[in-house]
Amino acid sequence: MSDQELAVQAISEAQHILEEYLEPRHHDSERLLDRLVEVLERPAVLVAVDRLRRGVADNRPREGLDRRRSTPARV
């Protein structure tokens, strides 16, 4: 997955979590905040966003990444 794809995936997941928070029902705010931090602080996402900010994005697909969590797949 490219840096742009990783960033877009993280933003999409974060938006989904925020939508859940805004629903008019009882929810565990602490749990939702933990999920939001987990998504936005994934090492692969932090590196990708840093490279995008600096203009040196890696647009090559990454092999061996778990697409659901953006972390190296366990072998």
C-alpha positions as CSV (number, residue, x, y, z in Angstrom):
1,M,0.0,0.0,0.0
2,S,1.4,3.4,-0.9
3,D,1.8,6.3,1.6
4,Q,-1.2,8.0,0.2
5,E,-3.3,4.8,0.5
6,L,-2.2,4.3,4.1
7,A,-3.0,7.9,5.0
8,V,-6.4,7.7,3.3
9,Q,-7.2,4.4,5.0
10,A,-6.3,5.9,8.5
11,I,-8.4,9.0,7.9
12,S,-11.4,6.9,6.7
13,E,-11.1,4.7,9.9
14,A,-10.8,7.8,12.1
15,Q,-13.9,9.3,10.4
16,H,-15.9,6.1,11.1
17,I,-14.9,6.2,14.7
18,L,-15.9,9.9,15.0
19,E,-19.2,9.1,13.4
20,E,-19.8,6.4,15.9
21,Y,-19.0,8.9,18.7
22,L,-21.5,11.4,17.3
23,E,-24.4,8.9,17.2
24,P,-27.1,9.9,19.7
25,R,-26.7,6.8,21.9
26,H,-24.7,5.8,24.9
27,H,-21.2,4.8,24.0
28,D,-17.9,4.2,25.8
29,S,-16.0,7.5,25.0
30,E,-12.8,6.2,26.4
31,R,-12.9,3.1,24.2
32,L,-13.6,5.2,21.1
33,L,-10.8,7.6,21.9
34,D,-8.4,4.6,22.4
35,R,-9.5,3.3,19.0
36,L,-8.9,6.7,17.4
37,V,-5.4,7.0,18.9
38,E,-4.6,3.4,17.8
39,V,-5.6,4.2,14.2
40,L,-3.7,7.5,14.0
41,E,-0.6,6.4,15.8
42,R,0.1,3.2,13.8
43,P,3.8,3.3,13.0
44,A,3.2,2.8,9.2
45,V,0.7,5.7,9.2
46,L,3.1,8.0,11.1
47,V,5.9,7.3,8.7
48,A,3.7,7.6,5.6
49,V,2.2,11.0,6.8
50,D,5.7,12.3,7.6
51,R,6.9,11.4,4.2
52,L,3.9,13.0,2.6
53,R,4.5,16.2,4.6
54,R,8.1,16.3,3.4
55,G,7.1,15.5,-0.2
56,V,9.1,12.3,-0.4
57,A,6.2,9.9,-0.4
58,D,6.8,6.2,-1.1
59,N,4.2,5.3,-3.7
60,R,5.4,1.7,-4.1
61,P,3.0,-1.0,-2.8
62,R,4.3,-2.6,0.4
63,E,4.5,-6.3,0.5
64,G,3.9,-8.2,3.7
65,L,1.6,-5.6,5.3
66,D,-1.6,-6.5,6.9
67,R,-4.1,-4.2,5.1
68,R,-6.4,-4.1,8.1
69,R,-3.9,-2.8,10.6
70,S,-1.1,-1.3,8.4
71,T,1.5,-3.3,10.4
72,P,3.9,-5.9,9.2
73,A,2.2,-9.2,8.8
74,R,3.2,-11.9,11.2
75,V,5.0,-14.9,9.7
